[in-house]
């Protein structure tokens, strides 16, 4: 009983110390974790460590707040009370490379999630999810292939950025400024012109991460500069 109390205490301390400490604790428990795991808001994460050998998390995975992962269920308690019998239950959870979870996601036992997958907020993953897709829902199912979604987003993000620019003008009665566009910069800053916009230089580097050098060497924006973008959005 005392060892159980210590175990819970160590877990909670690790959570409150932040992602690095929590990930180290998970690895020490025996969970296989690849490189570059990102864990947001560790105090809200619940990863089942009762069977750590059943969990494998790949490279470049991002776990959001209120994430739950379990390798067993509690139906045995119902069986125990009704049938006076105890039947164990367990299953692996395998998460591939380059997987990201929205907020409030749950992954149940016996599930494999492939590579290059986004799991939408509020999803409950009860069955395998194939690679290269956007998935979501209760239960979680593939919604659209990643290649198709990529092309769709490249077009849709333009109208969204313009609507955002207009909302700034309408809501705050001012002209939008560069620092309003922490993500939309890709529409008006060429890779070889980042230095022209020092206000966004560090933000651009942070947002792009491992894609930064590729962006610098090859990206051509749709609009020639920030003013051209604002003009296209209908802002004088």
N, C-alpha and C positions, 0 to 999 in steps of 0.2 A: 504494500500500500504506500509506504514511504517513497519507494523508488518511482512509483507512478506520479506522485506529487512532484518529485524532483524533475521528472521528465516533462510534465506540463509546464513547470516553472521555466526550465531551460528553453522550451519552445517559445513561450511568451516573451521572454527576455530577448531571444534572437529576433523575433518579429519586431519588437520595439526598437532594436538597434538598427534596423533597416534591411534593405535587400541583400547586401553583401553578407551580413551575418546570418540571415535566414537561409539563403542559398547554401552557405557553408554547413549549416545545421542539417539541411535536407540531404546534402551529400554525405555527411557523417553518418546519417541514419541508413545510408545504402541506396538512395535513389540515384539512378544514372541521369546526369544532367550534362548537356553539351555546352558549347561556348556561347557567351553573350545572352544568357537568360536575363530578361528584364521583368522585374516584379514591381508593380505599382501598389502602393498602400498595403504593405505587408501585414498590418494588423487585421486586415479583413480577409486574408487568404486562409483557406483551410485545405491542406493537402494531407491525405490519409497516409500515415507512415506505419500502419500496422503490418503491411506487407510490402516493404520498400523494393524488394527484388522484382515486383510486378510493374514498376513504374519506370518508363524511359522517356526523357524529354530531350528533344533534339537541339540543334544549333539555332540561334537567332529566333528564339521564342519570346513572346511578350504576354505576360499574364496581367490582367487588369483587376481592379478592386472587386471584392465580393466573389472571388473565384473559388470553386470547390471541386476537388478531385477525390474520388473514392474508389477503393479496390474491393469493396465488399458492400453488402446491404444488410438491412435489419429485419428482413422477413422471417428470419429464424426465430425471432422473438414471438411472432404470431403463431408459428408452428409449435413452438414450445408450450405456449399457453393453451392452444386448442387441441393439439395431438399428443402432447406430453413427449415430444420428440425434438431433438436438436439437429438441424441440418445446416452445415456450414455453407458459405457462399463467398466466392472470390473470383477475381478476374483481372487481367492485365489492363494497363492504360499506357498506350504508346502515342506520343505526340511527335510528329515529324519535324523537319527543318523548316524554318521561315513560316512559323504559325503565329498568329496574333488573335487574342481574345478580346471582345468587347467587355463591358462591365456586366456583372451579375451572371456569369456563365457557370454551368455545372457539367462536369464530365463524369459519367458513371462507369462502373466496372465493365471489362470486356470490350473496350473500345480502342480502335486504332484511328488516329487522325493523320492523313498523309502530309506531304510536303506542300508548301506554298498555299496555305489555307487561311482564310479569315473567318472566324466564328463570330457571328453578330451578337450584339448585346442581348442578354436575357435568354440565351439558348440553353437547352438541356440536351447534352449529347448522349444518346442512348445506343447508337449504332455507329459503325465505321463511317468515316467521312473520307472520300477519295482525295487525291492530290489535285492541286491546281483549280481551286474553286472558292467561291464565296458560299458559306453555309449559315443557316440560322433556323430558329424556330423551336417549338416544343411539340414533338421531338425535333431535334436538329436534322435538317436535310440540305443537300446541295441546292443552291438557288440559281447560280449562274457560273459558267466557266470563267476562270481567271483571265484568259486572253480576251474573251468577249467583254468582260467587265472593264478591263484595262482600256480598250478602245472606246467604250461607252463613256468612261470617266474623263478621258482626254477631251471629249467634246463638251460634256455636261459641265465640267469645272469652269469653263469660260463664262457661260451664262450665270452660274452661281457667283463667280467673282464680281461680275458686273452688278448683280443684284445686291451683293454685300456693299460695294462702293456706294451705290445709290442709297442704301439704308443708313449709312454713316451721314451722308449729306442731309437726309430727311429727318433722322432722329436727333442729331446733334447740331444741325444748322451750321455745318462747317464743311470745308472741302476735305476729302480724304487725304491722308499723308502716307508716306512710304511705310512707316512703322505700323500702320494698320494691317499691312499685308504680310503676315508672318509665314504664310504658305503660298499665297497667290503670286509671289515674286517670279515664279517660273514663267508666267505669261508675258513679262515685260523686261526681264534681265537675261541677256545672253551670257553664256558661260565665260566669255572673255571680257565681260564688262562688269564683273562683280565689284571691282575696285571703284567704279563710278558711284556706287551706292554704299558708302562706308556704314551708314545707319543699319544696313541689313547684313553686312558681311558675316558677322558671327552667327546670326540667326540662320543664314543660308547654310553655313558649314554644319551647324547643329542639325538642321532639318534633313539635309541630304545624307549625312553620315557617310557610309561606305560608297555612296554614289557621287560624292563631291568631286573627285578628280574627273570622272567621266563627264559630269555636268560642265566643269570648267573647260574641258577640251572639245566638247561637241554640241552643247545645248544652244539651239537657236529659238529665241522667244517668238511668240506669235505677233507681239507688238514691239515696235522699235525701241520704245522706252516707256517710262511711267506716264508721261503726259499723253502719249499716244493711246495708252490703255484707258486712261480717264476719259479721253475724248470719245473713244469707242463706246464707253459706258454711258455717254450722254451727260458728262459732267464738264462744265465750262470752267 
